[in-house]
Amino acid sequence: MNSNSVPEIKKEYLDRICGYYERQAGITKAAQAYREMLGRYYNLLIPGIASVLEVGCGGGDLLSLLNASSKCGVDLSPAQVQRAKDRMPTAEFYVQAGEELNLPDRTFDYIVLSETLNLAADVQLILEQLRAVSSSRTRLLLNVYSALWRPLISLATALGWRERHPESNWLSKDTLAGLLSLSGWELIRCESRILCPIKLLGLENLLNRFLAPLLSPFCLTLFVVARPLPDRRPTEKRVSVIIPARNEAGNIEAAVARTPSMGTWTELIFVEGNSTDNTWETIQQVKANHPNRPIKILQQSGKGKGDAVRTGFAVAEGDILMILDADLTVPPEELPKFYGAVVSDACEFANGSRLVYPMDEKAMQFLNLCANKTFGILFSWLLGQPVKDTLCGTKVLTKENYERITANRTYFGEFDPFGDFDLLFGASKLNLKILDIPIRYKERVYGETNIHRWKHGWLLLQMVAFAAAKLKFVA
């Protein structure tokens, strides 16, 4: 878009903003400390191998702090862009307004708008322009000031603790969600951060790390993660269904008979793990009984469902990876719902939810139900996206996204014997869109559960604390 397409009133506003920044020689020490706080949080969201575009980069104060492998900045002030070039000679910079964005034909993994929308002449127009430099995997990261802090920001400006800006736009979460939708973006999550934006002899680190997640309505900065709205046109894919099986001999034949074929091709991968019954022999026999159906059979070398899932995923040939528990309490007939959600791009991680429809009378004990609801609340808070039933064994994602989770697994480490949370936390770290898929939960018809309520419940609480330290209570 060229400048002639921007209405005159907006061009006047842009000229006024540009003139203000042309007169700025730098930022205050307090402002720099705040940029460092922003940089630490953005680095939690952006992998080091990513390409990043910052619109409204100013002198590169934030962009220079990001760990991205490829950096590009856009700002309407030639003087500020020159300062950014001097600071980062290897990065790309362009003198443009976000409303007039016109970059070479390329896309970026992450686009950052740090308080740019607080000063935008037309927020919707900027968001629309960003679609031209976005792919389906692009994530838009932005932060704006909370309106609750408006009096304090005015005071800080008057005292010289903050550089003086032109009058700001004040954007609430709901307003941003609406503008994103109008501009072709889908909100993934938003959360408030930074309770203390200035240095207080180290006290600011304690406040921002431990109190800010608990007092989010009072935080200064609202962070938003969004993705381009998908076109929702399904494309047929190949499917791999991984079925971890321990002491499930009586369910193997039914798993094969009841799992529908999906997409262009569906394979079943049984991973037997340390059974004390004849599960392995049954798996071998069932495979022989179905020579026309793609079936792989493996025995895991480690222990636990998490190890079995990773073992199965490692040999999967499908584009879509599914987990189906061999107890069949999640009916295999429900799997096409998960397939449809992922191939249509309604979500990037489909998570089963047993807590919506009525379930069989003996499918879940009352204490287990209470625990599942509690963990759903805790994990929704941790992940920043609604996840009603974290313990449902059925989870579906693309092989491409699973490989990205695997590549970033070192951030959390090998901490999860169940496999569910390794995937959920990994999906959250990559800012994938997570969606609950309600299913009807059935009573087990063979064998006994492998879940030990108290032992595993304590382990889950430890995992909640671990995840909170990695995702919420960070400096």
C-alpha positions in Angstrom: 0.0 0.0 0.0 1.4 3.4 -0.9 1.0 6.6 1.1 -1.7 8.0 -1.3 -4.1 5.3 0.0 -3.9 6.5 3.6 -6.5 9.1 4.4 -5.2 12.7 4.9 -6.0 12.7 8.6 -4.0 9.6 9.1 -1.1 11.0 7.1 -1.1 14.1 9.3 -1.0 11.9 12.4 1.8 9.8 11.0 3.8 12.9 10.2 3.3 14.2 13.7 4.5 10.9 15.2 7.5 10.8 12.9 8.4 14.4 13.8 8.3 13.5 17.5 10.6 10.5 17.1 13.0 12.4 14.8 13.7 14.6 17.8 14.4 11.8 20.2 18.1 11.1 20.9 17.5 7.9 22.8 15.5 6.5 25.7 15.7 7.0 29.4 17.4 4.4 31.7 14.0 3.6 33.2 12.6 2.9 29.7 15.6 0.8 28.8 15.0 -1.3 32.0 11.4 -1.8 30.9 12.6 -2.8 27.4 14.8 -5.5 29.0 11.8 -6.8 30.9 9.9 -7.0 27.6 12.8 -8.7 25.9 13.0 -11.5 28.5 9.4 -12.3 28.0 9.5 -12.1 24.2 12.4 -14.5 24.3 10.2 -17.0 26.1 7.8 -16.8 23.1 10.3 -16.7 20.2 12.6 -19.7 19.5 16.2 -18.7 18.7 16.0 -20.1 15.2 13.1 -17.9 14.2 12.9 -15.0 11.8 11.4 -11.9 13.4 9.9 -8.6 12.0 9.3 -5.8 14.4 7.0 -3.1 13.2 7.6 0.2 15.0 11.1 -0.9 16.0 12.3 2.6 16.9 16.1 2.6 17.6 16.1 -1.2 17.9 16.1 -1.2 21.7 13.8 -4.3 21.9 14.8 -5.9 18.6 18.5 -6.0 19.7 17.5 -8.0 22.8 15.7 -10.8 20.9 17.5 -14.1 20.3 16.1 -14.6 16.8 18.4 -15.8 14.1 17.0 -13.3 11.5 15.8 -9.8 12.4 14.0 -7.2 10.4 12.8 -3.8 11.6 10.4 -1.2 10.3 9.9 2.3 11.6 8.5 5.5 10.2 11.4 7.6 11.5 14.6 7.7 9.3 16.6 8.9 12.3 15.5 6.0 14.5 16.1 3.5 11.7 19.6 4.8 11.3 20.2 4.3 15.1 18.9 0.7 14.8 21.2 0.1 11.8 24.2 1.4 13.7 23.3 -1.0 16.6 22.6 -4.1 14.5 24.5 -3.8 11.2 23.5 -7.4 10.1 19.8 -6.8 10.5 17.4 -5.4 7.8 15.6 -2.1 8.3 13.1 -0.2 6.3 11.7 3.3 6.8 7.9 2.8 6.6 4.8 3.2 8.6 3.0 0.1 9.6 -0.1 1.4 7.8 1.9 1.6 4.6 3.9 -1.7 5.0 5.5 -2.7 1.7 8.3 -5.2 2.2 10.0 -7.5 -0.3 8.1 -10.7 -1.1 8.8 -12.8 2.1 7.2 -14.0 5.3 8.4 -14.1 8.9 8.0 -16.7 11.7 7.2 -14.0 14.3 5.9 -10.4 14.0 6.3 -8.2 17.0 4.3 -5.0 17.7 5.6 -3.7 21.0 3.3 -0.8 22.0 3.1 0.1 18.3 -0.7 -0.1 18.4 -0.8 2.3 21.3 0.4 5.0 18.8 -1.1 3.6 15.5 -3.1 5.9 13.3 -5.2 2.9 12.2 -4.8 -0.3 14.2 -7.0 -2.4 11.9 -5.0 -1.2 8.8 -1.7 -2.2 10.3 -3.0 -5.6 11.3 -4.4 -6.1 7.7 -1.1 -5.1 6.2 0.8 -7.8 8.3 -1.1 -10.6 6.5 1.1 -9.9 3.4 4.2 -10.9 5.3 2.7 -13.9 7.1 2.4 -17.6 6.5 0.1 -20.1 8.2 2.9 -20.7 10.8 3.5 -17.0 11.5 2.7 -15.9 15.1 1.8 -12.3 15.8 3.1 -11.1 19.2 2.1 -7.7 20.5 1.9 -5.9 23.8 0.0 -2.8 24.8 -0.5 -0.8 28.0 -3.3 -1.6 30.4 -5.7 1.3 30.7 -5.6 0.8 34.4 -2.1 2.2 34.4 -3.1 5.4 32.5 -2.8 7.7 35.5 0.6 6.2 36.5 2.0 6.4 33.0 1.0 10.1 32.8 2.7 10.6 36.2 5.9 8.7 35.1 6.0 10.8 31.9 5.7 14.1 33.9 8.5 13.0 36.3 10.8 12.1 33.3 10.9 8.4 34.1 9.3 7.6 30.7 10.0 9.3 27.4 7.2 11.6 26.4 4.9 10.2 23.7 2.0 11.6 21.8 -1.4 10.7 23.1 -2.0 7.0 23.2 -4.7 4.6 22.0 -6.0 2.5 24.9 -6.9 -1.0 23.8 -8.6 -3.6 26.0 -8.4 -7.4 25.4 -11.9 -7.5 23.9 -11.1 -4.6 21.6 -7.9 -6.3 20.4 -9.7 -9.6 19.9 -12.3 -7.8 17.7 -9.7 -5.9 15.7 -7.7 -9.1 15.1 -10.8 -10.9 13.9 -11.7 -8.0 11.5 -8.1 -8.0 10.2 -7.8 -11.7 9.5 -6.1 -12.9 12.7 -7.2 -15.4 15.3 -6.5 -14.8 19.0 -4.6 -17.7 20.6 -4.0 -16.3 24.0 -3.4 -13.2 26.0 -2.0 -12.6 29.4 -0.8 -9.7 31.5 2.7 -9.3 32.7 5.1 -6.8 34.5 3.8 -5.5 37.8 6.8 -3.3 38.4 8.3 -1.7 35.2 11.2 0.1 36.9 14.3 -1.2 38.7 14.0 -1.4 42.5 17.2 -2.9 43.7 16.2 -6.3 42.4 12.7 -6.2 44.0 11.2 -5.8 40.6 12.4 -9.3 39.6 10.6 -10.9 42.6 7.4 -8.9 41.9 7.3 -9.6 38.2 8.2 -13.3 38.6 6.1 -14.4 41.5 3.3 -11.8 42.1 2.5 -10.7 38.5 1.1 -14.1 37.5 -1.2 -14.0 40.5 -2.2 -10.4 40.2 -2.6 -10.2 36.4 -5.4 -7.6 36.4 -3.0 -5.1 37.9 -0.1 -5.6 35.5 1.1 -2.9 33.2 1.5 -4.9 30.0 -1.0 -7.0 28.1 0.7 -9.6 25.8 -1.3 -11.1 22.9 -0.4 -14.1 20.7 -2.4 -14.5 17.4 -2.2 -16.5 14.2 -3.5 -15.8 10.7 -7.1 -16.9 10.4 -7.1 -20.3 8.6 -9.1 -20.8 5.4 -10.6 -23.9 6.9 -10.5 -25.8 3.6 -9.6 -29.4 4.5 -6.8 -31.2 2.7 -6.7 -35.0 2.9 -3.7 -36.3 4.8 -2.2 -39.6 5.8 -2.8 -40.7 9.4 -0.9 -42.6 12.0 -2.7 -43.8 15.1 -0.4 -44.8 18.0 -1.9 -47.2 20.5 0.2 -47.8 23.7 -0.8 -51.1 25.1 0.0 -52.6 28.5 -2.1 -55.5 29.8 -4.7 -54.9 27.1 -4.9 -58.2 25.3 -8.7 -58.2 25.3 -8.9 -54.9 23.5 -6.5 -55.3 20.6 -8.8 -56.9 18.1 -11.5 -54.3 18.8 -9.0 -51.5 18.4 -8.3 -52.7 14.8 -11.9 -53.4 14.0 -13.3 -50.1 15.3 -10.7 -47.6 14.3 -11.9 -46.0 11.1 -9.8 -45.3 8.0 -9.2 -41.5 7.8 -7.7 -39.3 5.1 -5.8 -40.9 2.2 -4.3 -43.7 4.3 -4.4 -44.8 8.0 -1.8 -46.9 9.8 -2.1 -48.4 13.3 1.0 -48.5 15.5 0.8 -50.8 18.5 3.5 -50.2 21.2 3.4 -52.9 23.8 5.0 -52.0 27.1 6.0 -54.5 29.8 2.7 -56.4 30.0 2.1 -59.3 32.4 -0.6 -60.8 30.2 -0.4 -62.0 26.6 -0.8 -58.6 25.1 2.3 -58.9 22.8 1.2 -62.3 21.5 -2.3 -61.0 20.8 -0.9 -57.9 18.9 1.2 -60.2 16.8 -1.8 -62.5 16.0 -4.1 -59.5 15.3 -1.6 -58.1 12.8 -1.4 -61.5 11.0 -5.2 -61.6 10.9 -5.4 -58.2 9.1 -2.8 -58.4 6.3 -4.6 -55.7 4.2 -4.4 -53.1 6.9 -1.2 -51.1 7.6 -0.2 -52.1 11.1 3.2 -51.7 12.8 4.0 -53.5 16.1 6.7 -52.5 18.5 7.9 -53.2 22.1 9.1 -50.2 24.0 12.5 -50.4 25.5 11.6 -47.9 28.3 8.7 -47.6 30.7 5.5 -45.5 30.8 3.0 -44.3 28.3 5.2 -41.2 27.4 8.0 -43.5 26.3 5.5 -45.7 24.3 4.1 -42.6 22.6 7.5 -41.3 21.6 8.5 -44.8 20.4 5.4 -44.9 18.2 5.7 -41.4 16.8 9.3 -42.1 15.8 8.3 -44.7 13.3 5.0 -43.1 12.2 4.7 -42.3 8.5 1.5 -40.2 8.6 1.1 -36.5 8.3 -1.3 -36.5 11.2 -0.3 -38.2 14.5 -3.0 -39.5 16.9 -2.9 -41.2 20.3 -5.5 -43.8 21.1 -5.5 -45.5 24.5 -5.8 -49.3 24.1 -8.5 -49.4 26.9 -10.9 -47.9 24.3 -12.6 -45.8 26.9 -12.3 -43.0 24.3 -14.2 -44.7 21.4 -12.1 -45.0 18.2 -15.2 -44.0 16.3 -14.6 -40.4 17.7 -11.2 -40.0 16.0 -12.6 -38.5 12.7 -13.6 -35.4 14.8 -10.0 -34.9 15.8 -8.8 -35.5 12.2 -11.3 -32.9 10.9 -10.3 -30.3 13.4 -6.6 -30.5 12.5 -6.8 -30.9 8.7 -9.2 -28.0 8.5 -6.8 -25.9 10.6 -9.5 -25.1 13.1 -6.7 -25.9 15.6 -3.1 -27.2 15.6 -3.4 -29.4 18.6 -6.7 -31.3 19.2 -7.2 -32.4 22.8 -9.9 -34.8 23.9 -12.4 -33.7 26.6 -14.3 -36.3 28.6 -16.0 -33.8 30.8 -18.7 -32.4 28.5 -21.0 -35.3 27.6 -22.5 -37.7 30.1 -20.2 -40.6 30.7 -20.8 -44.3 31.5 -21.6 -44.8 35.2 -18.4 -46.6 36.0 -16.1 -44.9 33.5 -14.6 -42.4 36.0 -14.6 -42.5 39.8 -15.9 -39.4 41.6 -12.5 -38.4 43.0 -10.9 -38.8 39.6 -13.5 -36.6 38.1 -12.8 -33.9 40.7 -9.1 -34.2 40.1 -9.6 -33.9 36.3 -11.7 -30.8 36.7 -9.1 -29.2 39.1 -6.2 -30.0 36.8 -8.2 -28.6 33.8 -8.5 -25.3 35.7 -4.8 -25.2 36.6 -3.5 -26.1 33.2 -5.8 -23.6 31.4 -4.2 -20.9 33.6 -0.7 -22.3 32.9 -1.2 -22.6 29.2 -3.2 -19.4 28.6 -5.7 -21.4 26.6 -8.8 -23.3 27.7 -8.0 -26.9 28.2 -10.8 -28.7 30.0 -9.4 -32.2 30.3 -5.6 -32.4 30.3 -5.7 -36.1 31.3 -7.7 -37.4 28.3 -5.3 -39.8 26.5 -6.5 -38.9 23.0 -4.4 -36.0 21.5 -3.8 -35.2 17.8 -1.4 -33.0 16.0 0.6 -32.8 12.7 3.9 -34.6 12.4 5.5 -31.3 11.5 4.4 -29.7 14.7 5.4 -32.8 16.7 8.9 -32.5 15.3 9.0 -28.9 16.3 8.0 -29.8 19.8 10.7 -32.5 19.8 13.3 -29.9 18.7 12.3 -27.7 21.6 12.0 -30.4 24.2 15.2 -29.4 26.0 13.3 -26.4 27.5 11.2 -28.8 29.6 13.4 -31.9 29.5 12.3 -35.5 29.8 9.9 -34.9 32.8 6.6 -36.6 31.8 6.0 -40.3 32.1 2.5 -40.0 30.7 3.3 -38.1 27.4 0.2 -35.9 27.6 1.9 -32.9 29.3 5.1 -33.2 27.2 2.9 -32.5 24.2 0.6 -29.9 25.8 3.5 -27.9 27.3 5.4 -28.2 24.0 2.4 -27.0 22.0 2.0 -24.0 24.4 5.7 -23.1 24.1 5.3 -23.0 20.3 2.1 -20.9 20.6 0.0 -23.6 18.8 -3.7 -23.2 18.8 -5.1 -25.8 21.2 -8.8 -26.9 21.0 -10.8 -29.3 23.1 -12.8 -32.0 21.2 -15.7 -33.3 23.4 -16.0 -37.1 23.3 -18.3 -39.6 25.1 -16.3 -41.5 27.7 -17.0 -45.2 28.0 -16.4 -47.8 30.7 -13.5 -50.1 30.3 -14.6 -53.6 29.2 -11.4 -55.5 29.7 -8.6 -55.3 32.3 -7.8 -52.7 34.9 -6.6 -49.1 34.7 -2.9 -48.5 34.7 -3.4 -45.2 36.6 -2.6 -45.2 40.4 -4.8 -42.4 41.8 -2.6 -41.2 44.7 0.8 -41.9 43.3 0.1 -40.4 39.9 -1.9 -37.5 41.5 1.1 -36.5 43.5 3.3 -36.7 40.4 0.8 -34.5 38.5 1.0 -31.9 41.2 4.8 -31.9 40.9 4.4 -31.5 37.1 2.1 -28.5 37.7 4.7 -26.8 39.8 7.4 -27.6 37.3 5.3 -26.2 34.4 4.4 -23.1 36.5 8.2 -22.4 37.0 8.8 -22.7 33.2 5.7 -21.0 31.9 4.3 -18.5 34.5 6.8 -17.7 37.2 9.6 -16.6 35.0 11.7 -13.5 35.4 
